[in-house]
């Protein structure tokens, strides 16, 4: 069964594919995303916090992030080291290139028509698979 996407989502998929993310660039973006997710996990964040992070939760200097607490709208402050900040910076470069309307920090990069919605917030299971 093929999942039908809305016109806006289909246009985003088309634009993203035309940007060259079906080739080596897509693999590089996925690698950068996965390394950034692992870095956030190593910094002590839970998978729920990682999945719920938005682009605005990362400060400009990339040394401090403010993820939401699980089951709460309150935010905590997490400081990350230089290696973790470098991995996050690499992902943010690709994230800006992909640039979907969604403000989620970590997004799905799958193009399957049946399961994943490309350029939308990564699922908890997707985060679990990375970690």
Backbone as XML, in Angstrom:
<?xml version="1.0"?>
<chain id="A" units="angstrom">
  <residue number="1" name="UNK">
    <atom name="N" x="0.838" y="-1.179" z="0.000"/>
    <atom name="CA" x="0.000" y="0.000" z="0.000"/>
    <atom name="C" x="0.883" y="1.242" z="0.000"/>
  </residue>
  <residue number="2" name="UNK">
    <atom name="N" x="0.601" y="2.159" z="-0.863"/>
    <atom name="CA" x="1.397" y="3.357" z="-0.992"/>
    <atom name="C" x="0.727" y="4.495" z="-0.216"/>
  </residue>
  <residue number="3" name="UNK">
    <atom name="N" x="1.514" y="5.163" z="0.636"/>
    <atom name="CA" x="1.005" y="6.272" z="1.425"/>
    <atom name="C" x="0.945" y="7.524" z="0.562"/>
  </residue>
  <residue number="4" name="UNK">
    <atom name="N" x="-0.159" y="8.207" z="0.600"/>
    <atom name="CA" x="-0.296" y="9.437" z="-0.177"/>
    <atom name="C" x="0.094" y="10.620" z="0.698"/>
  </residue>
  <residue number="5" name="UNK">
    <atom name="N" x="0.952" y="11.480" z="0.159"/>
    <atom name="CA" x="1.415" y="12.651" z="0.884"/>
    <atom name="C" x="0.589" y="13.863" z="0.468"/>
  </residue>
  <residue number="6" name="UNK">
    <atom name="N" x="0.531" y="14.851" z="1.364"/>
    <atom name="CA" x="-0.129" y="16.098" z="1.007"/>
    <atom name="C" x="0.694" y="16.792" z="-0.074"/>
  </residue>
  <residue number="7" name="UNK">
    <atom name="N" x="0.080" y="17.744" z="-0.752"/>
    <atom name="CA" x="0.771" y="18.437" z="-1.845"/>
    <atom name="C" x="2.005" y="19.184" z="-1.333"/>
  </residue>
  <residue number="8" name="UNK">
    <atom name="N" x="1.893" y="19.817" z="-0.154"/>
    <atom name="CA" x="3.029" y="20.565" z="0.398"/>
    <atom name="C" x="4.174" y="19.627" z="0.741"/>
  </residue>
  <residue number="9" name="UNK">
    <atom name="N" x="3.855" y="18.479" z="1.339"/>
    <atom name="CA" x="4.888" y="17.516" z="1.692"/>
    <atom name="C" x="5.518" y="16.935" z="0.431"/>
  </residue>
  <residue number="10" name="UNK">
    <atom name="N" x="4.709" y="16.631" z="-0.567"/>
    <atom name="CA" x="5.240" y="16.093" z="-1.815"/>
    <atom name="C" x="6.181" y="17.088" z="-2.480"/>
  </residue>
  <residue number="11" name="UNK">
    <atom name="N" x="5.846" y="18.382" z="-2.402"/>
    <atom name="CA" x="6.713" y="19.407" z="-2.972"/>
    <atom name="C" x="8.041" y="19.459" z="-2.214"/>
  </residue>
  <residue number="12" name="UNK">
    <atom name="N" x="8.003" y="19.340" z="-0.873"/>
    <atom name="CA" x="9.230" y="19.317" z="-0.077"/>
    <atom name="C" x="10.095" y="18.127" z="-0.439"/>
  </residue>
  <residue number="13" name="UNK">
    <atom name="N" x="9.462" y="16.979" z="-0.634"/>
    <atom name="CA" x="10.200" y="15.776" z="-1.015"/>
    <atom name="C" x="10.885" y="16.003" z="-2.354"/>
  </residue>
  <residue number="14" name="UNK">
    <atom name="N" x="10.150" y="16.564" z="-3.315"/>
    <atom name="CA" x="10.701" y="16.809" z="-4.643"/>
    <atom name="C" x="11.863" y="17.785" z="-4.581"/>
  </residue>
  <residue number="15" name="UNK">
    <atom name="N" x="11.703" y="18.887" z="-3.831"/>
    <atom name="CA" x="12.761" y="19.889" z="-3.712"/>
    <atom name="C" x="13.988" y="19.276" z="-3.051"/>
  </residue>
  <residue number="16" name="UNK">
    <atom name="N" x="13.776" y="18.482" z="-2.004"/>
    <atom name="CA" x="14.893" y="17.857" z="-1.292"/>
    <atom name="C" x="15.616" y="16.865" z="-2.186"/>
  </residue>
  <residue number="17" name="UNK">
    <atom name="N" x="14.880" y="16.102" z="-2.947"/>
    <atom name="CA" x="15.519" y="15.156" z="-3.868"/>
    <atom name="C" x="16.308" y="15.886" z="-4.939"/>
  </residue>
  <residue number="18" name="UNK">
    <atom name="N" x="15.764" y="17.000" z="-5.429"/>
    <atom name="CA" x="16.470" y="17.766" z="-6.451"/>
    <atom name="C" x="17.731" y="18.409" z="-5.885"/>
  </residue>
  <residue number="19" name="UNK">
    <atom name="N" x="17.772" y="18.620" z="-4.562"/>
    <atom name="CA" x="18.953" y="19.217" z="-3.937"/>
    <atom name="C" x="20.118" y="18.245" z="-3.889"/>
  </residue>
  <residue number="20" name="UNK">
    <atom name="N" x="19.902" y="17.026" z="-4.331"/>
    <atom name="CA" x="20.983" y="16.064" z="-4.393"/>
    <atom name="C" x="21.081" y="15.157" z="-3.187"/>
  </residue>
  <residue number="21" name="UNK">
    <atom name="N" x="20.051" y="15.119" z="-2.352"/>
    <atom name="CA" x="20.118" y="14.321" z="-1.135"/>
    <atom name="C" x="19.788" y="12.860" z="-1.369"/>
  </residue>
  <residue number="22" name="UNK">
    <atom name="N" x="19.636" y="12.435" z="-2.619"/>
    <atom name="CA" x="19.438" y="11.018" z="-2.896"/>
    <atom name="C" x="20.774" y="10.309" z="-3.081"/>
  </residue>
  <residue number="23" name="UNK">
    <atom name="N" x="21.839" y="11.057" z="-3.161"/>
    <atom name="CA" x="23.141" y="10.465" z="-3.457"/>
    <atom name="C" x="24.025" y="10.454" z="-2.218"/>
  </residue>
  <residue number="24" name="UNK">
    <atom name="N" x="25.296" y="10.709" z="-2.408"/>
    <atom name="CA" x="26.257" y="10.692" z="-1.311"/>
    <atom name="C" x="25.979" y="11.759" z="-0.264"/>
  </residue>
  <residue number="25" name="UNK">
    <atom name="N" x="25.391" y="12.866" z="-0.686"/>
    <atom name="CA" x="25.078" y="13.931" z="0.263"/>
    <atom name="C" x="24.045" y="13.469" z="1.288"/>
  </residue>
  <residue number="26" name="UNK">
    <atom name="N" x="23.083" y="12.678" z="0.853"/>
    <atom name="CA" x="22.080" y="12.154" z="1.768"/>
    <atom name="C" x="22.719" y="11.230" z="2.798"/>
  </residue>
  <residue number="27" name="UNK">
    <atom name="N" x="23.641" y="10.380" z="2.327"/>
    <atom name="CA" x="24.341" y="9.478" z="3.255"/>
    <atom name="C" x="25.182" y="10.266" z="4.248"/>
  </residue>
  <residue number="28" name="UNK">
    <atom name="N" x="25.838" y="11.324" z="3.771"/>
    <atom name="CA" x="26.655" y="12.157" z="4.659"/>
    <atom name="C" x="25.781" y="12.881" z="5.682"/>
  </residue>
  <residue number="29" name="UNK">
    <atom name="N" x="24.615" y="13.350" z="5.239"/>
    <atom name="CA" x="23.688" y="14.013" z="6.159"/>
    <atom name="C" x="23.190" y="13.036" z="7.216"/>
  </residue>
  <residue number="30" name="UNK">
    <atom name="N" x="22.869" y="11.821" z="6.812"/>
    <atom name="CA" x="22.400" y="10.812" z="7.756"/>
    <atom name="C" x="23.488" y="10.459" z="8.764"/>
  </residue>
  <residue number="31" name="UNK">
    <atom name="N" x="24.718" y="10.333" z="8.294"/>
    <atom name="CA" x="25.838" y="10.042" z="9.194"/>
    <atom name="C" x="26.030" y="11.175" z="10.194"/>
  </residue>
  <residue number="32" name="UNK">
    <atom name="N" x="25.967" y="12.421" z="9.719"/>
    <atom name="CA" x="26.119" y="13.575" z="10.613"/>
    <atom name="C" x="24.984" y="13.623" z="11.626"/>
  </residue>
  <residue number="33" name="UNK">
    <atom name="N" x="23.754" y="13.335" z="11.182"/>
    <atom name="CA" x="22.614" y="13.323" z="12.101"/>
    <atom name="C" x="22.786" y="12.248" z="13.160"/>
  </residue>
  <residue number="34" name="UNK">
    <atom name="N" x="23.170" y="11.050" z="12.741"/>
    <atom name="CA" x="23.323" y="9.944" z="13.688"/>
    <atom name="C" x="24.425" y="10.223" z="14.699"/>
  </residue>
  <residue number="35" name="UNK">
    <atom name="N" x="25.529" y="10.808" z="14.259"/>
    <atom name="CA" x="26.603" y="11.155" z="15.184"/>
    <atom name="C" x="26.167" y="12.235" z="16.165"/>
  </residue>
  <residue number="36" name="UNK">
    <atom name="N" x="25.368" y="13.200" z="15.702"/>
    <atom name="CA" x="24.865" y="14.248" z="16.592"/>
    <atom name="C" x="23.897" y="13.664" z="17.621"/>
  </residue>
  <residue number="37" name="UNK">
    <atom name="N" x="23.057" y="12.731" z="17.199"/>
    <atom name="CA" x="22.132" y="12.091" z="18.141"/>
    <atom name="C" x="22.918" y="11.326" z="19.202"/>
  </residue>
  <residue number="38" name="UNK">
    <atom name="N" x="23.934" y="10.580" z="18.781"/>
    <atom name="CA" x="24.766" y="9.842" z="19.747"/>
    <atom name="C" x="25.487" y="10.801" z="20.694"/>
  </residue>
  <residue number="39" name="UNK">
    <atom name="N" x="25.933" y="11.939" z="20.177"/>
    <atom name="CA" x="26.609" y="12.932" z="21.018"/>
    <atom name="C" x="25.657" y="13.491" z="22.075"/>
  </residue>
  <residue number="40" name="UNK">
    <atom name="N" x="24.403" y="13.746" z="21.698"/>
    <atom name="CA" x="23.427" y="14.246" z="22.665"/>
    <atom name="C" x="23.126" y="13.181" z="23.724"/>
  </residue>
  <residue number="41" name="UNK">
    <atom name="N" x="23.064" y="11.933" z="23.286"/>
    <atom name="CA" x="22.832" y="10.825" z="24.215"/>
    <atom name="C" x="24.011" y="10.690" z="25.176"/>
  </residue>
  <residue number="42" name="UNK">
    <atom name="N" x="25.226" y="10.842" z="24.662"/>
    <atom name="CA" x="26.423" y="10.785" z="25.510"/>
    <atom name="C" x="26.479" y="11.952" z="26.486"/>
  </residue>
  <residue number="43" name="UNK">
    <atom name="N" x="25.845" y="13.062" z="26.149"/>
    <atom name="CA" x="25.813" y="14.234" z="27.030"/>
    <atom name="C" x="24.823" y="14.052" z="28.171"/>
  </residue>
  <residue number="44" name="UNK">
    <atom name="N" x="24.094" y="12.930" z="28.160"/>
    <atom name="CA" x="23.179" y="12.642" z="29.261"/>
    <atom name="C" x="21.714" y="12.894" z="28.962"/>
  </residue>
  <residue number="45" name="UNK">
    <atom name="N" x="21.389" y="13.179" z="27.722"/>
    <atom name="CA" x="19.991" y="13.431" z="27.369"/>
    <atom name="C" x="19.270" y="12.117" z="27.106"/>
  </residue>
  <residue number="46" name="UNK">
    <atom name="N" x="17.993" y="12.083" z="27.429"/>
    <atom name="CA" x="17.187" y="10.897" z="27.145"/>
    <atom name="C" x="16.739" y="10.927" z="25.679"/>
  </residue>
  <residue number="47" name="UNK">
    <atom name="N" x="16.287" y="9.793" z="25.193"/>
    <atom name="CA" x="15.816" y="9.730" z="23.807"/>
    <atom name="C" x="14.606" y="10.622" z="23.594"/>
  </residue>
  <residue number="48" name="UNK">
    <atom name="N" x="13.735" y="10.715" z="24.582"/>
    <atom name="CA" x="12.551" y="11.581" z="24.460"/>
    <atom name="C" x="12.984" y="13.035" z="24.343"/>
  </residue>
  <residue number="49" name="UNK">
    <atom name="N" x="13.983" y="13.438" z="25.120"/>
    <atom name="CA" x="14.487" y="14.810" z="25.027"/>
    <atom name="C" x="15.114" y="15.070" z="23.663"/>
  </residue>
  <residue number="50" name="UNK">
    <atom name="N" x="15.861" y="14.103" z="23.153"/>
    <atom name="CA" x="16.511" y="14.264" z="21.850"/>
    <atom name="C" x="15.476" y="14.421" z="20.751"/>
  </residue>
  <residue number="51" name="UNK">
    <atom name="N" x="14.454" y="13.577" z="20.780"/>
    <atom name="CA" x="13.412" y="13.628" z="19.747"/>
    <atom name="C" x="12.629" y="14.936" z="19.816"/>
  </residue>
  <residue number="52" name="UNK">
    <atom name="N" x="12.402" y="15.462" z="21.020"/>
    <atom name="CA" x="11.581" y="16.666" z="21.163"/>
    <atom name="C" x="12.356" y="17.966" z="20.965"/>
  </residue>
  <residue number="53" name="UNK">
    <atom name="N" x="13.667" y="17.891" z="20.703"/>
    <atom name="CA" x="14.460" y="19.114" z="20.522"/>
    <atom name="C" x="14.084" y="19.849" z="19.243"/>
  </residue>
  <residue number="54" name="UNK">
    <atom name="N" x="14.052" y="21.168" z="19.356"/>
    <atom name="CA" x="13.818" y="22.034" z="18.209"/>
    <atom name="C" x="15.109" y="22.782" z="17.882"/>
  </residue>
  <residue number="55" name="UNK">
    <atom name="N" x="15.174" y="23.360" z="16.700"/>
    <atom name="CA" x="16.350" y="24.112" z="16.291"/>
    <atom name="C" x="16.617" y="25.251" z="17.276"/>
  </residue>
  <residue number="56" name="UNK">
    <atom name="N" x="15.574" y="25.880" z="17.786"/>
    <atom name="CA" x="15.723" y="26.990" z="18.722"/>
    <atom name="C" x="16.238" y="26.598" z="20.096"/>
  </residue>
  <residue number="57" name="UNK">
    <atom name="N" x="16.311" y="25.306" z="20.382"/>
    <atom name="CA" x="16.817" y="24.843" z="21.676"/>
    <atom name="C" x="18.342" y="24.855" z="21.744"/>
  </residue>
  <residue number="58" name="UNK">
    <atom name="N" x="19.003" y="25.109" z="20.613"/>
    <atom name="CA" x="20.466" y="25.112" z="20.557"/>
    <atom name="C" x="20.940" y="26.559" z="20.513"/>
  </residue>
  <residue number="59" name="UNK">
    <atom name="N" x="21.814" y="26.921" z="21.442"/>
    <atom name="CA" x="22.359" y="28.276" z="21.464"/>
    <atom name="C" x="23.371" y="28.454" z="20.338"/>
  </residue>
  <residue number="60" name="UNK">
    <atom name="N" x="23.609" y="29.687" z="19.963"/>
    <atom name="CA" x="24.462" y="29.994" z="18.813"/>
    <atom name="C" x="25.892" y="29.479" z="18.993"/>
  </residue>
  <residue number="61" name="UNK">
    <atom name="N" x="26.394" y="29.461" z="20.210"/>
    <atom name="CA" x="27.773" y="29.011" z="20.418"/>
    <atom name="C" x="27.886" y="27.487" z="20.442"/>
  </residue>
  <residue number="62" name="UNK">
    <atom name="N" x="26.770" y="26.779" z="20.373"/>
    <atom name="CA" x="26.705" y="25.323" z="20.325"/>
    <atom name="C" x="27.287" y="24.633" z="21.565"/>
  </residue>
  <residue number="63" name="UNK">
    <atom name="N" x="27.477" y="25.366" z="22.649"/>
    <atom name="CA" x="27.997" y="24.730" z="23.858"/>
    <atom name="C" x="26.891" y="24.459" z="24.870"/>
  </residue>
  <residue number="64" name="UNK">
    <atom name="N" x="25.733" y="25.064" z="24.669"/>
    <atom name="CA" x="24.622" y="24.900" z="25.599"/>
    <atom name="C" x="23.349" y="24.615" z="24.818"/>
  </residue>
  <residue number="65" name="UNK">
    <atom name="N" x="22.609" y="23.622" z="25.268"/>
    <atom name="CA" x="21.316" y="23.314" z="24.664"/>
    <atom name="C" x="20.272" y="23.221" z="25.776"/>
  </residue>
  <residue number="66" name="UNK">
    <atom name="N" x="19.034" y="23.480" z="25.426"/>
    <atom name="CA" x="17.965" y="23.464" z="26.417"/>
    <atom name="C" x="16.848" y="22.526" z="25.972"/>
  </residue>
  <residue number="67" name="UNK">
    <atom name="N" x="17.021" y="21.227" z="26.185"/>
    <atom name="CA" x="15.957" y="20.286" z="25.809"/>
    <atom name="C" x="14.817" y="20.315" z="26.814"/>
  </residue>
  <residue number="68" name="UNK">
    <atom name="N" x="13.654" y="19.911" z="26.382"/>
    <atom name="CA" x="12.513" y="19.808" z="27.271"/>
    <atom name="C" x="12.659" y="18.548" z="28.118"/>
  </residue>
  <residue number="69" name="UNK">
    <atom name="N" x="12.158" y="18.620" z="29.326"/>
    <atom name="CA" x="12.160" y="17.430" z="30.177"/>
    <atom name="C" x="11.062" y="16.492" z="29.713"/>
  </residue>
  <residue number="70" name="UNK">
    <atom name="N" x="11.236" y="15.226" z="29.988"/>
    <atom name="CA" x="10.206" y="14.240" z="29.641"/>
    <atom name="C" x="8.921" y="14.561" z="30.409"/>
  </residue>
  <residue number="71" name="UNK">
    <atom name="N" x="7.795" y="14.464" z="29.733"/>
    <atom name="CA" x="6.461" y="14.692" z="30.284"/>
    <atom name="C" x="6.278" y="16.088" z="30.884"/>
  </residue>
  <residue number="72" name="UNK">
    <atom name="N" x="7.018" y="17.046" z="30.402"/>
    <atom name="CA" x="6.935" y="18.386" z="30.952"/>
    <atom name="C" x="7.298" y="19.402" z="29.880"/>
  </residue>
  <residue number="73" name="UNK">
    <atom name="N" x="6.797" y="20.602" z="30.049"/>
    <atom name="CA" x="7.177" y="21.663" z="29.125"/>
    <atom name="C" x="8.369" y="22.452" z="29.655"/>
  </residue>
  <residue number="74" name="UNK">
    <atom name="N" x="8.799" y="22.127" z="30.884"/>
    <atom name="CA" x="9.958" y="22.796" z="31.467"/>
    <atom name="C" x="11.222" y="22.389" z="30.711"/>
  </residue>
  <residue number="75" name="UNK">
    <atom name="N" x="12.174" y="23.294" z="30.679"/>
    <atom name="CA" x="13.418" y="23.024" z="29.974"/>
    <atom name="C" x="14.563" y="22.894" z="30.974"/>
  </residue>
  <residue number="76" name="UNK">
    <atom name="N" x="15.535" y="22.077" z="30.620"/>
    <atom name="CA" x="16.749" y="21.950" z="31.395"/>
    <atom name="C" x="17.896" y="22.498" z="30.566"/>
  </residue>
  <residue number="77" name="UNK">
    <atom name="N" x="19.010" y="22.766" z="31.199"/>
    <atom name="CA" x="20.178" y="23.264" z="30.479"/>
    <atom name="C" x="21.228" y="22.160" z="30.484"/>
  </residue>
  <residue number="78" name="UNK">
    <atom name="N" x="21.705" y="21.811" z="29.295"/>
    <atom name="CA" x="22.737" y="20.786" z="29.141"/>
    <atom name="C" x="23.927" y="21.425" z="28.452"/>
  </residue>
  <residue number="79" name="UNK">
    <atom name="N" x="25.098" y="21.301" z="29.079"/>
    <atom name="CA" x="26.317" y="21.804" z="28.455"/>
    <atom name="C" x="27.022" y="20.642" z="27.785"/>
  </residue>
  <residue number="80" name="UNK">
    <atom name="N" x="27.518" y="20.890" z="26.583"/>
    <atom name="CA" x="28.186" y="19.829" z="25.832"/>
    <atom name="C" x="29.634" y="20.214" z="25.577"/>
  </residue>
  <residue number="81" name="UNK">
    <atom name="N" x="30.481" y="19.204" z="25.393"/>
    <atom name="CA" x="31.900" y="19.474" z="25.182"/>
    <atom name="C" x="32.176" y="19.812" z="23.715"/>
  </residue>
  <residue number="82" name="UNK">
    <atom name="N" x="33.438" y="20.082" z="23.405"/>
    <atom name="CA" x="33.808" y="20.535" z="22.057"/>
    <atom name="C" x="33.559" y="19.469" z="20.992"/>
  </residue>
  <residue number="83" name="UNK">
    <atom name="N" x="33.815" y="18.208" z="21.314"/>
    <atom name="CA" x="33.591" y="17.129" z="20.345"/>
    <atom name="C" x="32.101" y="17.009" z="20.035"/>
  </residue>
  <residue number="84" name="UNK">
    <atom name="N" x="31.275" y="17.026" z="21.084"/>
    <atom name="CA" x="29.829" y="16.935" z="20.886"/>
    <atom name="C" x="29.313" y="18.150" z="20.128"/>
  </residue>
  <residue number="85" name="UNK">
    <atom name="N" x="29.862" y="19.334" z="20.437"/>
    <atom name="CA" x="29.458" y="20.557" z="19.730"/>
    <atom name="C" x="29.838" y="20.481" z="18.255"/>
  </residue>
  <residue number="86" name="UNK">
    <atom name="N" x="30.989" y="19.891" z="17.954"/>
    <atom name="CA" x="31.409" y="19.734" z="16.560"/>
    <atom name="C" x="30.480" y="18.826" z="15.783"/>
  </residue>
  <residue number="87" name="UNK">
    <atom name="N" x="30.059" y="17.734" z="16.413"/>
    <atom name="CA" x="29.115" y="16.824" z="15.756"/>
    <atom name="C" x="27.764" y="17.491" z="15.537"/>
  </residue>
  <residue number="88" name="UNK">
    <atom name="N" x="27.332" y="18.278" z="16.528"/>
    <atom name="CA" x="26.068" y="18.989" z="16.379"/>
    <atom name="C" x="26.172" y="20.058" z="15.291"/>
  </residue>
  <residue number="89" name="UNK">
    <atom name="N" x="27.300" y="20.738" z="15.221"/>
    <atom name="CA" x="27.506" y="21.765" z="14.180"/>
    <atom name="C" x="27.484" y="21.151" z="12.789"/>
  </residue>
  <residue number="90" name="UNK">
    <atom name="N" x="28.097" y="19.967" z="12.649"/>
    <atom name="CA" x="28.085" y="19.296" z="11.343"/>
    <atom name="C" x="26.650" y="18.968" z="10.926"/>
  </residue>
  <residue number="91" name="UNK">
    <atom name="N" x="25.839" y="18.472" z="11.857"/>
    <atom name="CA" x="24.446" y="18.164" z="11.533"/>
    <atom name="C" x="23.665" y="19.430" z="11.226"/>
  </residue>
  <residue number="92" name="UNK">
    <atom name="N" x="23.906" y="20.498" z="11.991"/>
    <atom name="CA" x="23.161" y="21.749" z="11.765"/>
    <atom name="C" x="23.440" y="22.307" z="10.366"/>
  </residue>
  <residue number="93" name="UNK">
    <atom name="N" x="24.635" y="22.069" z="9.838"/>
    <atom name="CA" x="24.948" y="22.501" z="8.473"/>
    <atom name="C" x="24.033" y="21.797" z="7.475"/>
  </residue>
  <residue number="94" name="UNK">
    <atom name="N" x="23.913" y="20.475" z="7.609"/>
    <atom name="CA" x="23.011" y="19.724" z="6.732"/>
    <atom name="C" x="21.564" y="20.090" z="7.002"/>
  </residue>
  <residue number="95" name="UNK">
    <atom name="N" x="21.223" y="20.307" z="8.260"/>
    <atom name="CA" x="19.834" y="20.630" z="8.640"/>
    <atom name="C" x="19.378" y="21.913" z="7.955"/>
  </residue>
  <residue number="96" name="UNK">
    <atom name="N" x="20.280" y="22.911" z="7.914"/>
    <atom name="CA" x="19.937" y="24.165" z="7.229"/>
    <atom name="C" x="19.814" y="23.953" z="5.723"/>
  </residue>
  <residue number="97" name="UNK">
    <atom name="N" x="20.624" y="23.074" z="5.172"/>
    <atom name="CA" x="20.567" y="22.767" z="3.741"/>
    <atom name="C" x="19.242" y="22.120" z="3.370"/>
  </residue>
  <residue number="98" name="UNK">
    <atom name="N" x="18.795" y="21.183" z="4.201"/>
    <atom name="CA" x="17.530" y="20.502" z="3.944"/>
    <atom name="C" x="16.376" y="21.464" z="4.171"/>
  </residue>
  <residue number="99" name="UNK">
    <atom name="N" x="16.403" y="22.181" z="5.287"/>
    <atom name="CA" x="15.497" y="23.274" z="5.583"/>
    <atom name="C" x="14.012" y="23.059" z="5.442"/>
  </residue>
  <residue number="100" name="UNK">
    <atom name="N" x="13.417" y="22.004" z="6.023"/>
    <atom name="CA" x="11.969" y="21.878" z="5.934"/>
    <atom name="C" x="11.272" y="22.883" z="6.837"/>
  </residue>
  <residue number="101" name="UNK">
    <atom name="N" x="9.969" y="22.979" z="6.694"/>
    <atom name="CA" x="9.177" y="23.920" z="7.487"/>
    <atom name="C" x="9.166" y="23.542" z="8.959"/>
  </residue>
  <residue number="102" name="UNK">
    <atom name="N" x="9.282" y="22.263" z="9.245"/>
    <atom name="CA" x="9.259" y="21.775" z="10.611"/>
    <atom name="C" x="10.470" y="22.320" z="11.361"/>
  </residue>
  <residue number="103" name="UNK">
    <atom name="N" x="10.285" y="22.737" z="12.628"/>
    <atom name="CA" x="11.402" y="23.277" z="13.389"/>
    <atom name="C" x="12.106" y="22.214" z="14.234"/>
  </residue>
  <residue number="104" name="UNK">
    <atom name="N" x="11.812" y="20.957" z="13.994"/>
    <atom name="CA" x="12.467" y="19.869" z="14.711"/>
    <atom name="C" x="13.963" y="19.860" z="14.387"/>
  </residue>
  <residue number="105" name="UNK">
    <atom name="N" x="14.793" y="19.628" z="15.396"/>
    <atom name="CA" x="16.233" y="19.587" z="15.173"/>
    <atom name="C" x="16.641" y="18.326" z="14.428"/>
  </residue>
  <residue number="106" name="UNK">
    <atom name="N" x="16.121" y="17.194" z="14.874"/>
    <atom name="CA" x="16.464" y="15.920" z="14.230"/>
    <atom name="C" x="15.284" y="15.439" z="13.408"/>
  </residue>
  <residue number="107" name="UNK">
    <atom name="N" x="15.521" y="15.272" z="12.107"/>
    <atom name="CA" x="14.447" y="14.908" z="11.195"/>
    <atom name="C" x="14.753" y="13.594" z="10.489"/>
  </residue>
  <residue number="108" name="UNK">
    <atom name="N" x="13.708" y="12.985" z="9.959"/>
    <atom name="CA" x="13.847" y="11.745" z="9.207"/>
    <atom name="C" x="14.420" y="12.054" z="7.830"/>
  </residue>
  <residue number="109" name="UNK">
    <atom name="N" x="15.294" y="11.190" z="7.372"/>
    <atom name="CA" x="15.874" y="11.349" z="6.035"/>
    <atom name="C" x="15.502" y="10.194" z="5.128"/>
  </residue>
  <residue number="110" name="UNK">
    <atom name="N" x="14.449" y="9.465" z="5.482"/>
    <atom name="CA" x="14.013" y="8.331" z="4.667"/>
    <atom name="C" x="13.063" y="8.808" z="3.580"/>
  </residue>
  <residue number="111" name="UNK">
    <atom name="N" x="13.083" y="8.121" z="2.461"/>
    <atom name="CA" x="12.216" y="8.507" z="1.353"/>
    <atom name="C" x="11.196" y="7.432" z="1.027"/>
  </residue>
  <residue number="112" name="UNK">
    <atom name="N" x="10.965" y="6.495" z="1.925"/>
    <atom name="CA" x="9.999" y="5.440" z="1.633"/>
    <atom name="C" x="8.600" y="6.016" z="1.631"/>
  </residue>
  <residue number="113" name="UNK">
    <atom name="N" x="7.784" y="5.524" z="0.745"/>
    <atom name="CA" x="6.413" y="6.004" z="0.666"/>
    <atom name="C" x="5.500" y="5.301" z="1.664"/>
  </residue>
  <residue number="114" name="UNK">
    <atom name="N" x="5.930" y="4.191" z="2.202"/>
    <atom name="CA" x="5.040" y="3.394" z="3.039"/>
    <atom name="C" x="5.138" y="3.709" z="4.520"/>
  </residue>
  <residue number="115" name="UNK">
    <atom name="N" x="6.307" y="4.096" z="5.028"/>
    <atom name="CA" x="6.457" y="4.207" z="6.471"/>
    <atom name="C" x="6.825" y="5.606" z="6.923"/>
  </residue>
  <residue number="116" name="UNK">
    <atom name="N" x="8.013" y="6.048" z="6.603"/>
    <atom name="CA" x="8.537" y="7.300" z="7.150"/>
    <atom name="C" x="8.055" y="8.504" z="6.356"/>
  </residue>
  <residue number="117" name="UNK">
    <atom name="N" x="7.929" y="9.602" z="7.045"/>
    <atom name="CA" x="7.611" y="10.872" z="6.400"/>
    <atom name="C" x="8.898" y="11.671" z="6.322"/>
  </residue>
  <residue number="118" name="UNK">
    <atom name="N" x="9.451" y="11.856" z="5.161"/>
    <atom name="CA" x="10.723" y="12.567" z="5.049"/>
    <atom name="C" x="10.616" y="14.014" z="5.518"/>
  </residue>
  <residue number="119" name="UNK">
    <atom name="N" x="11.684" y="14.499" z="6.095"/>
    <atom name="CA" x="11.798" y="15.888" z="6.560"/>
    <atom name="C" x="10.845" y="16.216" z="7.694"/>
  </residue>
  <residue number="120" name="UNK">
    <atom name="N" x="10.380" y="15.215" z="8.432"/>
    <atom name="CA" x="9.569" y="15.458" z="9.616"/>
    <atom name="C" x="10.352" y="14.979" z="10.832"/>
  </residue>
  <residue number="121" name="UNK">
    <atom name="N" x="9.872" y="15.334" z="12.012"/>
    <atom name="CA" x="10.560" y="14.987" z="13.245"/>
    <atom name="C" x="10.844" y="13.488" z="13.310"/>
  </residue>
  <residue number="122" name="UNK">
    <atom name="N" x="12.071" y="13.143" z="13.696"/>
    <atom name="CA" x="12.444" y="11.738" z="13.810"/>
    <atom name="C" x="11.621" y="11.107" z="14.938"/>
  </residue>
  <residue number="123" name="UNK">
    <atom name="N" x="11.270" y="9.863" z="14.777"/>
    <atom name="CA" x="10.472" y="9.177" z="15.793"/>
    <atom name="C" x="11.368" y="8.683" z="16.925"/>
  </residue>
  <residue number="124" name="UNK">
    <atom name="N" x="10.745" y="8.339" z="18.043"/>
    <atom name="CA" x="11.495" y="7.786" z="19.168"/>
    <atom name="C" x="12.152" y="6.478" z="18.759"/>
  </residue>
  <residue number="125" name="UNK">
    <atom name="N" x="11.451" y="5.695" z="17.955"/>
    <atom name="CA" x="12.035" y="4.438" z="17.489"/>
    <atom name="C" x="13.233" y="4.701" z="16.582"/>
  </residue>
  <residue number="126" name="UNK">
    <atom name="N" x="13.131" y="5.709" z="15.728"/>
    <atom name="CA" x="14.247" y="6.065" z="14.864"/>
    <atom name="C" x="15.458" y="6.491" z="15.682"/>
  </residue>
  <residue number="127" name="UNK">
    <atom name="N" x="15.213" y="7.220" z="16.768"/>
    <atom name="CA" x="16.293" y="7.613" z="17.664"/>
    <atom name="C" x="16.872" y="6.397" z="18.372"/>
  </residue>
  <residue number="128" name="UNK">
    <atom name="N" x="16.002" y="5.490" z="18.772"/>
    <atom name="CA" x="16.454" y="4.255" z="19.447"/>
    <atom name="C" x="17.331" y="3.434" z="18.519"/>
  </residue>
  <residue number="129" name="UNK">
    <atom name="N" x="16.986" y="3.382" z="17.233"/>
    <atom name="CA" x="17.785" y="2.626" z="16.275"/>
    <atom name="C" x="19.183" y="3.218" z="16.113"/>
  </residue>
  <residue number="130" name="UNK">
    <atom name="N" x="19.297" y="4.533" z="16.254"/>
    <atom name="CA" x="20.595" y="5.201" z="16.113"/>
    <atom name="C" x="21.459" y="4.952" z="17.340"/>
  </residue>
  <residue number="131" name="UNK">
    <atom name="N" x="20.831" y="5.086" z="18.505"/>
    <atom name="CA" x="21.578" y="4.924" z="19.762"/>
    <atom name="C" x="21.796" y="3.463" z="19.993"/>
  </residue>
</chain>
